[in-house]
Amino acid sequence: MTFAMTRFSMQALRAGIRGLFFLTAGWMILLPLQADFSVATYNIMVPKLYQPYRLCYDLSAKKMDDLARAVRPHDLVGLQEVVTLAFPFLLLDQPALLEQRMPEHKVFWFSNVSGYQYSMGNASCSRFRVLGGRNETLPSLREDSEPRRVLILKVEAEGRPLYFCVTHLSYIKEEAWVQAQALTRMMGRLDLPVILVGDCNVTPDSREYGLLSAVLADAGARRPFPTFDSARPTKRIDYCFYSEKCLELLSCGLLAGTPCDLSDHLGLTARFRWR
């Protein structure tokens, strides 16, 4: 009798373990995997007439080939100083060239500066579905100052909405300060998690950085990399800020695979997943 009950108990235990295993496996199949996604930011530098030795490369499609090869693996890409030129002897449309080379991304570009047959601005490339977007103006202190803006895209990143923002602050310290204040207020009003990337033209010891890092976490703070200038980088002025409560930072580093003469900046990358 005791032997039969023990045998029955063992069979019941084995059946229970098998049932628990299949139940757990079923839940693992049904539950979605927590996928991660990557972000890149890069100031690709406008062509400069006082550097004629660079112009052939800066104005060529090869520059866009090199750029697309480097940023294409990333899901969200923010670019600064993206230009279009429409001279009788020269046509250059960097946003269109980039979109041709990255068909899986949607490229958005808004002009910050417009002159005679010349425009320059920020660009955003998204592999994710775009839910909306706008280009907000940042304040300036002088009428002749270069206009600065922030490009805000609302995207669905791995099933959840977030704002992907691209900006380029002034190199004039007084203007960078008022722009950082406006940008901080703007980011604080957004009703979804935020990733803010761009060339901020300020170092981590600046008051502008203090403002921005008080609202959003700095992806490069754990392991800082200087990003300017590309030949001998000594300053960190390019950043990726993010909503730390909603996003977990997995890694941050320099953008790989770019020729040093593509820009006077180094690109920055970060990888996230939802918490």
Salt bridges, closest charged atoms under 4 A:
ASP36 OD2 - ARG271 NH1 3.18
ASP58 OD1 - ARG54 NH2 2.73
ASP58 OD1 - LYS63 NZ 3.08
ASP65 OD1 - ARG101 NE 2.37
ASP66 OD2 - LYS62 NZ 2.98
ASP66 OD1 - ARG69 NH1 2.99
ASP75 OD1 - ARG127 NE 2.98
GLU99 OE2 - LYS106 NZ 3.97
GLU104 OE2 - ARG72 NE 2.68
GLU104 OE2 - HIS105 ND1 3.48
GLU136 OE2 - ARG134 NE 2.80
ASP144 OD1 - ARG142 NE 3.48
GLU146 OE2 - ARG148 NH2 3.59
GLU156 OE1 - ARG129 NH2 2.55
ASP199 OD2 - HIS168 NE2 3.02
ASP199 OD2 - HIS265 NE2 3.49
ASP218 OD2 - ARG236 NH2 2.90
ASP238 OD1 - HIS265 ND1 2.93
GLU248 OE1 - ARG273 NE 2.99
ASP264 OD1 - HIS265 NE2 3.86
